[in-house]
Structure formats: structure tokens, C-alpha cells
Amino acid sequence: MRYPVEPGRPIVVKIGSSSLTTSGGVIDAEAIDRVTSQISWLRDAGHPAVLVSSGAVAAGLPALGIIDRPGDLPGLQAAAAVGQSKLIERYSQAFAKHGLVVGQVLLTRDVLAGREPHLHARAALDRLLSLGIVPIVNENDTVAVDELRFGDNDRLAAIVSHLVNAGLLIILTDTPGLYAHDPRLVAEPELLSAVRHTDEVLDGLDAGGSAGTFGSGGVATKVAAARMAAFSGIPTVVVGAIETNAVRHAVAGEDVGTWVGPRSTGLGARRLWIAFSLPSLGVLTVDEGAVAALVDGGRSLLAAGVVGVKGEFSRGDAVEIHDDAGRLIGKGLAGLAGSTLRDVLGRHTSVAGGAAVHRDDLIVLI
């Protein structure tokens, strides 16, 4: 299932706060050197590289005289505001040893939710890579509420992978890879070597997994990121950050960490933008017939198949589509406002005034 990355394809490497800090929450110089050395190797091997790095909050805590990660949002924002410049300074110094210049790129979900900003972000990253710069991407933690609460840098790395048409997403973490069961609960858990993004074993992992002391992500966000990348046709390797040559082995297609295989064909840019960049403002629950029509028939979602509507949304807003068990079936742009759709549930399209979600604006995610 594994295969080496094509020559010249960009590589996106993501590393989290817990992999960058000591047990006391201080940025670990050895961890910085380890990841910068591997990025340098990528450049020498002909692969443009983007580093998606958490750690701004952790880097800011010592300067603020704080030992524990703040539990309130303003405290997190303050730590991030102080720590981001310190983190990028550490990276700048480390990359300079390899003759590389870095560029800081701070993104928020709002920036990526608009089509034009989405394209501008892509153009900026492409230009940095063409100039030989190593972009260091992070959520703008000072203003990005979702990131501070949910550790979205894993998913951000998947979006960045799509933006630069990466050949591989590498997620460096605290464990050797993904385990079939929680290693805190099972004495000898199975390390997953290679899986498909649709494999059921990932479903349980996607539902659980806690964050580290100084980070905000977990196993679930890594699985979600791998599945997002898969829909771009990009494989993911989740591997231990402590392994010195993890990146080299992953790029070569060797058996390291957990390989999550991609779809055979990636979605187009517009569909990926809808699926993973636009925030969902509502949920449509559909019946079994609608699920079959969407998954097997490639049909539009009609009001006749919708049995429930949650959220307040307008025509053109992004909505998720769930079956009656709560399973995510897909996502798309609403063809009808939520208030209108509630009034025409189960009704024929001629009465409803159009499709609930047209197939051209719908992405099936199973």
C-alpha cells in the first residue's frame, strides 16, 4: 500500500506542542533541531517543504511566568500572542544553521472559509516555496477560538497539504503511530502499519483520544486530518517525532509509523473547499432512501428525503448531512434556507422549490 513520494512534490510536516516541549512545558531545543534537520533534508532531496507547527501557547508560558496551560480563553490568547514571536525566532535560528530562511504564515478558519482568501493563501504559499523559503504555518491562536479549544492544527495541516498539492502529509506525534486501541488502557496495543482512510478501525479512534498537557489536539484530530488529506488524494503518515529519520523513511515509502492511504482520485478544489474549509452552519438528517441516493446514485438531496433540520442557515451556507443514526454522510451548500426547508420536509421538489442540496454542491464523505 505504501509508495515513495514522487520527485519534486511538496511535503507538509506537522508537529504539535507536546512534541516540541519538555515535561515542564519549555520548548525543547533538541526537538526543534530534530524537525529542522529533517526539513533541511527534504529540501536537499528536492522536496519543497511546509512546516505546520503548534507551540505558540507553550512558548509563551515561561515569558508570562505561568507553569500550567491557562484554562481560560483570554489567558490562552495572551500566551499565544507572546509565544508566537518566540517560537518563530527559535525556528529562524535553527533553520539558519542549514542555510534556510523561514516565512511565518498565520491562518484562521475565517480566512480559509472564503473562496478568494483561500486562493490567496495558496498563491502566497506557492510563492514562498518557489523562492526557497520554508513556510511555517500556524493558526492565529490570538484570535482563532476553534484552534485554541480543539487543536485544529492537524486539520489545518491537511488543508495546507491540499493548498500546495503535497505528495505526503507527515504528522509528527508523541507515539510511534496510531494504535488500534488506547495504549493507556491496553497492555500491548497493536500499532497500525497501513490502513485505508475508510477502514472502520479508524472510526473508534476518530471518536476519542485526549490531548497532551501542553497541546490541544489528540488522536481524533489526527485521524480527521488523515481522512481530509485522503480526499485530496494525499497519503498521510503519523509517526513518532522522536525518530530522527522519520521524515526520510516516510518519504521513501518505508514501514514507519502509520500510513493512511488516500482515495484513488482526489476531489476538485471547489469540492474540497466546501468539504473542509467552510464551517457548517446546520445539519440535515436524512432517511435511508436519501442515503442510498446520495452514496450509490450520486443524486441531489431532495426535501422528500430530509427528516430533520438543525441550525439556522441561509441558501448557499454549508451544511452537514447525517443519517438517522448520526453518522456523517456528506456536506454541501444548502439549496434552501433552513427556515424554508423546515416547512417542506418530506415534500416533493416542485413544492419545496428546489433541491435541499444540489449534487454539484454536495460531497459524499463515506
N, C-alpha and C positions, 0 to 999 in steps of 0.2 A: 504493500500500500504506500509506503514511503517512497519518495523520489527526491533527487537533488534539485536545488533551485536553478533555474535557467541562468546562464551567464548574463550579467548586467542588470538583472531585475533588482529593484529596491528591496530592502529588508527593513521591517519595523520591529524594534525591540522595545518591550515594555518591562519596566521594573517598578515594584511597589515600595512603599515606605518601610515595611518591615524587613525587606531585603537590603535596604540601604542603611539601616540603623543598628546600633548595638542594643543590647538588652536594656540599656539605660536611656535609649531614645536619642543618642547622639549620632550624627551622620558618621558612618564608618568609612574611613579613608581607603581601607583595603577593598571595600565593596565598590566604591567609586572607581578605583584603579582597575578593578576586575572588569567592570562593564565597559569602561572607556577603551581598555586594551582590546576587547572583543569587537567593539565598533570600529576601531582602527584597523583590525584585521579584515573586517568586511570591506572597508574602503580599499585596502591594498589588494583584495581579491576581486575588485571590480564591481562591488555591490554598493550603490548609494544607500545610506542608512539613515533612518529616523529613530530617535530615542524618545519614547514616551515615558516620562519619569514622574512619579509621585514624590513626596518627601518635603514639600514646602512647609507643611504644618510642623513636621518633625524637626526641620532645620530651624524653625523659628522659636521653638520652645526654650532652648538654652538661653537665647538672647533676651527672652522675656522673664527668665528666672523661674520658669514653670517646669515641673517634673512630669506631671501626668498630662495626657492629652485632654484639652478642655472638653467639657460636656455640653457647652452652650455654643450656639452658632456665632455670636459676636466674638467669643474667645477663639474659635477656630479661624475666623476671618482675620483677626488680628495676628495670630501666629503665622498664617499663610502670607499675609502682607509683608511681614518682617522676614520670613524664611525664604520666600521665592528668590530674592536677590542673592541671598547667601548660598542657596543651592546652585544657582546658575554660575556663581563665582567659583564654586568648587569644581563644577564641571569644566568651566573655561580653563582653569589651571591644569586640570588633569588631561584634557584633550590637547592643550598646548604642548605637552610633552611629546605628543605624536605628530606635531605639526598641523593640527586641525583646528579650525575656527568653528565656534558654535553660534547658533542663532536661536533666540528664545521665541517660542510661539505659544501664546496663551489663548485657549479657545473656550467657549462656553456652548452649551446646548442651543442657546438662542442664536448664536452666530451660525451654527450648522443647520438650524431649522429653516432658514430662508434659502431659496434656490441660488440667488445671486451671491450672498455671503459664502455659501457652500462652494461655489465655483471660484470665488476669490481666494478662499483658503487653499484650494487645490493649486491654483496658479502660484500662490506665494511659496508653497512647499516645493513645487516643481522648480521654481527659480532658485531657491536656496540650494537644492540638490545639484542643479546644473552649475552652480558657482562653486561647488565643492564644500559647501557648508554643511555641518551636521545640525539639523533642526532638533531642538529639544522641546518637546511638546508637553504641556500640562493643562489641566483645566485651570481656568482663572478662579482659583479657590476663594479669593476675597469676595467674589460676587456669585459664584456658581453654587447655589444652595444644594442642588441634587448631588453634585460631586462630593460635597462635604458630608452628606448624610449617607450616600450609598456606594462610594468608591467607584465612580463611573470611569476611572482611567483605563480599566480593562476594556470596556466597551468603546471608549474614545480611541484606544489603540486599533480596534477593529475598523472604526470609521476612517482613521488616518491611513490604514492599510489599503482601504478602497481608494482614498483620495490620490495616493501615489502609485496605485496599481502594483502593489507589493507582490513579490513572489513567495513570501512567507512572513507570518506573524509569529514572533517568539515572545512568550510571556515568561519572564524570569520570576520565580517564586521561592517560597521557603521550603518546599518539598521537592523530591525528585521528579514529580509529575502529578498526575491525577490518580487517585486510588479509587477502587471500586466501592470501598466502604471507608467510613471515617476512621483514620488511624488512631484517633483518640479513644475510639470505642472498640476497635477490633485489634487483637494482638498482632496478627500478621496479615495485614490487608494486601490485596492484590494491586500491584501497580499496573495501570492500564498502559500498554505499549502503543497500540494503534487502534483507533476507533473511527467509525463514520460519524458525521455530525448528527445523524438521525438515530443513532443507537440508543436504545432505551436505558442503558446503564448510565447515560448522562442525565437522564431526566431526574433521577433521585439526587444527583449532585447539584443540579440546577436549582433544586428546592431548598438546599441547605448550605452549610459552610459558613463559619464565622470569620470575622476579621481579626487581624493581629492587633497587638496592643497599640502600636503607633500608626497603624494603617486603618483603612475603612472599607477595604474590599474583602473578598472571600472566594471560596471555591465557586459559588454560584455565578459570580460576575465573570470569572474566567471561562466557565462553560458557555455563558451567554455570549461572551466576546468571540470565542472559537466558532460558535454557530453563526454569528453575524459575519465573520470573515468567510465562512464556508459559502454563504450566499453570494459573496463576491468572487467565488472561485479560488479563494486563497486558503491554503492549509495553515494550521496553527500547531506549534509545538509548545507545550507547557513543560518547563524544565527547571531544575534547581539552580538558583542564582549563584550558589557556592561553587558550582562546577566551572573550572577555569576555561575549558574549551567547549562549553555547552553550545555556544552560537556556531562555532565551526562544525561541530558534529551535526547539528540540526540542519544547517545549510547543505551539508553533504548528503543528507538523507539517511544518516546513520541512526542506529537504535539508541536514542537518548530521549529521556522524558516521555511525554505522551503526545503522540501525533493525532491530530483531529483532521480527518480528511475532508476536503471540500466537495461541493456539488460539481458535477461534471461540466456544467455550464453556469457561469455566474449571471446574476441579474444585471440588467442595464442600469446606468447611473441614476435615471429618474426613479426607477422602482426601488433601488437601494436607498435613495434619498427619502422616499416615502416610508419605507420599512423601518429604517434605523435612525434617521436624523430628525424627522418630525415627531414632536411629542403627541401622544394620543390624548384626545380630549373626551373620548367616550368609548363605551363598549357595547357592541351589538351581540346579543345571544341568539343563536340560530338553531333550527331543528335539524334532524338527521338528514332530511332530504336536501336541505340547503348545503350541508357539509359535503354530501356526495356531489352535488352540482358544482361546488367550488373546487374541490380537491380532484375529482375524477373527470369532470366535464369542462373545466376551465370557463365556467359561466359567470355572469354577473350575479351579485347578491340582490335578490328582489325582496320587497317588503313582505311578500307572502311567506317567505322563509324565516323572517325575523320574529322572535317570540319575546324579546326583551330589549330595552334600551336604557343605558346608564350614562349619565353625564349630560352637560349642556354644550352643544356644538352646532356650528353652522355648516351650511353646504360648503364643501371643499376642505373642511378640517379633517385631520387624521383620526381614525377610529380603529380600535381593535375588534376582531371578530372571534367570538368564543363559541364552543358548543355548549350543550346544556349541562355538561359536567365541569365547565370552567376551563377547558383546555383551549389554549390559543391556537386558532386555526389560521388566521391571517390578519392583515392590516391593510387599510386602504383609505381613500379620500371619500368622505360622505357625499352621496349624491343628493341627499335630502337633509335638512336641518333636523336636529333631534326632536324638537317640538312637533314638527310635521310628521316625522316617522312614527312617533308615539300614537298619533291619531289614525295611522293607516296600517298598523301591524296586522299581518296576515291578509292584507287586501291585495287585489290584482294590481299590476303595474299601471294599468290605464286609470285606476282610481288613485293610486299613490302619486302619480305624476312623474314617475321615473324610477330608475334603479336605486336601491339603497346605497350600493357601491358598484360602480361600473367595472367590468373586468379589466379595462385598460388602466384603471386606477387601483387595482387590487393585487396584493401579493400574498400567495399562499405560503405559509411558513412551516408546514409539516411535510 
